Amino acid sequence: MSILADTVGPKRLQDELIGRLCATLSGYLDPAQIDDCVRAYEFGADAHSGQFRKSGEAYICHPVSVAITLAEMRMDASGIMAAILHDVIEDTPVSKKELASQFSPEVAELVDGVTKLTKIDGKSQSQAETQAENVRKMFLAMGKDLRVILVKLADRLHNMQTLGVMPPEKKRRIARETLDIYAPIANRLGMNKIRHKLESLSFEAMYPMRFAVLTQAIKKARGNRKKIIDNIEGMITTRLEQSKLPCVVSGREKNVYSIYQKMLLKKVSLASIFDLYAFRIFCDNLDGCYRALGVIHNLYKPIPGRFKDYIALPKANGYQSLHTIVIGPYGTPIEIQIRTHEMHRMAESGIAAHWLYKTDDDKSEKFQARANEWLKDLLEIQKTAGDSLEFIDNLKVDLFPQEVFVFTPKGEIIKIPRGATIIDFAYAVHTDIGNACISARIDKQLVPLQTKLENGMTVEIITAPWARPNAVWLNYVTTVKARSNIRNHLKHFKQQEAISLGRRLLEKELQALHLHLDNIDDHRIQALLKTVASPSLDDLLEDIGLGNKMPFLVAKRLTQDDINANIKLDNTDKTQQTPLIIKGTEGMVITLAKCCRPIPGDAIIAYFNPGKGIVVHHHECRNRTIVRKKHINWLDVEWSQDAVGDFSTELRIQLLNQRGALATLASTISEWGSNIENVTVVEQDERVCVDLITLTVKDRVHLAKIIRRLKELPIVLKITRVKG
């Protein structure tokens, strides 16, 4: 655009652009709608009067160019007007209300959606955080109307086409953002034509030398291979005509960026990539596609494992086509795509087809529904994301899916990203199933939850009413939905646990003072909350449970005549009258120290770790002296007689170093209802080895029985429990 501005006057350029726009619009809009678009242009030109781009042309040339891109995609009149006016709210004094009165509320809403919703203070945030927040706001706006993202993509495309006047560093930053966010969004919405343009322009901006060298090399290769391409295209066309299949054959050059990515992925030179060109076969109907595939496989030998049926199993963005790679007449692999003309239109335009081809209601509505479902998931994710950068991380995971197809026991097909695990599948089926899953069967065989899924597997999720998400799951889930749901559940669950524990601790202290929390006057509690600066009783209880406030001091303040007075302690005051009972099921707010690994039946002590809760140690832990010096908030604790669960403990075992010794040890432990979590070899020589074994037990009695049985083994020389 800047080159054009150098050769023609500003007014002439504007006239040329609006002329092109009107000529394109006349192909599908009514004259009255075109008049509305011209009126929007005149309004925008007046609003942007005196504003110029860095390349020198009048600013109005940019929004008109964006509108031309959308007109070529056959966008409706409201979308075209929004494109022409998309910067007036942000860059001119024009308000949303004025736009609504001049045009329509629909146009005003679209322009407002495209406008950056907030001005972010760059001083208080990094460049990455600022960009992340802008993208997050954009997705919130997209949720109201999908035309917002179409305008935004066309806007980004024209900005990429006019990057020439920008400093190199800014070029690279904008190009990187385009490759990371905008091109994948276009791909996710099935808009391949826009995506390929954005990728090539970004590649050229980021690596101008690589782009130039690769483009020149491809041109040379094109000359050498043109005859081969023509011959193959002729052979395919002839064979299809002989089979009486009315198809159109088209050879195309692959995108420069996709060739570059293939070179990086396979670590090969351009000379080693033979499928620089791909062939497309366009058929009249679905039956013709599969018949054409048979003709191609009869003409050329297919490469095993390189056939993909995206017609029966469409991609997540709705893309449909048959893909096959065959060995051509010169021994080189040829990629061939077979689809109907309608599938091709949808593949090129994606979600834009909802406005492009409104006669194809069924197909366009499916695209619209699929895109809306994706946006709905993203809006749910952004609610649980801690900040904008976390949202962007989640978004990037979602924007680069490589699907595999697995089946439910009822035969339903579930589409998940490659590398996804059982837990990802469970959340894909339903959030409640993901939250309650404990195990799974793949093809009727029990498997662990971290198992990665592959195409064609039949997966059955096993759930339990008492089950809940585990923080460890975050280490191996891959889908955004699973990750955000697990984080959200853990965040909420930890809060509830902290409130419950805080209530128990406060009730215990009040009981020692012959009081009960429910019997304390509400006015007194409100006065206390004001004094300790807690918004609500639950917030105060959560702070107590997390160790941020001491329950004894809160109880003392509640019983003082003057709540605001400083707390006075005397020699008869004790911070603990009765020990706190530990059940082992309290969850994340009570942690069992890993240095000594206390189990039910052990004598234990505990302290408050501010912000995290209570940490429990074995009474004989070697670290207790060091810990006592660091923490003064100690409390007496005891194991409940009803404590249930599997608790980890550690044994130091000295045994004979002979074949099968460890296997014998493991089978004996398993026989007694225990599970080995970890084995570490500490010392080893020809005769004796010393192992540290972490295993799970029910309580101290259970552990004693296991140790007694292990000592009976002839290979075991000595057993010691590790207590810190």
Buried (B, 14 or more C-beta within 10 A) or exposed (E): BBEBBEEEEBEEBBEBBBEBBBEBBEEBBEEEBBEBBBBBBEBBBEBBEEEBBEBEBBBBBBBBBBBBBBBBBBBBBBBBBBBBBBBBBBEBEBEBEBBBEBBBEBBBBBBBBBBBBEEBEEEEBEEEBBBBBBBBBBBBBBBEBBBBBBBBBBBBBBBBBBBEEBEEEEBBBBBBBBBBBBBBBBBBBBBBBBBBBBBBBBBBBBBEEBBEEBBEBBEEBEEEBEEBBEEBBEBBBEBBEEBEBEBEBEBEBBBBBBBBEBBEEEEEEBEEBBBBBBBBBBBBEBEBBBBBBEBBBEBBEBEEEEBBBBBEEBBBBBBBBBBBBBEBEEEBBBBBBBBBEBBBBBBBBBBBBBBBBEEBEEBBEBBBEBBBEBBEBBEBBBEBBEEBBBBBBBBEBBBEBEBBBBBBEEEEEBBBBBBBBBBBBBBBBEBEBBBBBEBBBBEEEEBEBEBBBEEEBBBBBBBEEEEEBBEEBBEBBBBBBBBBBBBBBBEEBBBBBBBBBBBBBBBBBBBBEEBEBEEBEEEEBEBBBEEBEBEEBBBBBBBBBBBBBBBBBBBBBBBEEEBEEEEEEEEEEEBBEEBBBBBBEBBBBBBBBEBBBBBBBBEBBBBBBEEBBBBBBBEBBEBBEEBEEEBEBBBBBBBEEEBEEBBBBBBBBBBEBEEEBBEBBBEBBEEBEBEBEEBEEEEEEEEBBBBBBBBBBBBBEBBEBBBEBBEEBEBBBEBEBBBB
